Amino acid sequence: MRLLVLLLLAGAVLAQAPSTQAPSNAAPGLKSIGTMSEVMVRIIFPTSNEIFYVARNENKTEKDWEDLRNNAVMLAEAANLLMADNRAKDKDRWMKDATLLRNVGDKAFKAAKVKDLEGLKALNDELYEACQSCHEHYRPGYRRKL
């Protein structure tokens, strides 16, 4: 009788043990929604332009600074998006170029947080280098002569 009770208890314990299968609420993998061109045109191009042309209006309102902060953080995070396994073209040059973009986005975000207009202006060459380097290596026909 004791053996039967022990077997029933063991069965009940095993039935309550966690499954070795992945839980149904596990995070899904990355899935690209837009094409690389759409990410560039819809996210990176407009956010980088806000940094490139920051000097157009030197009398910034609080909303202007908030917009700059938003664009700078989106630019930096877009670089992280480019480094995701489902987007990265390779683990060498692509990652270096995306890191350049992330670094300038991070600097722009920090400058916008403290309302440092001169600091943002100073990032223009660095941002240009990040964009130009990636385009030179990965954008077909970039800088071709007409």
Beta strands, then each sheet from edge to edge (+ up, - down):
end
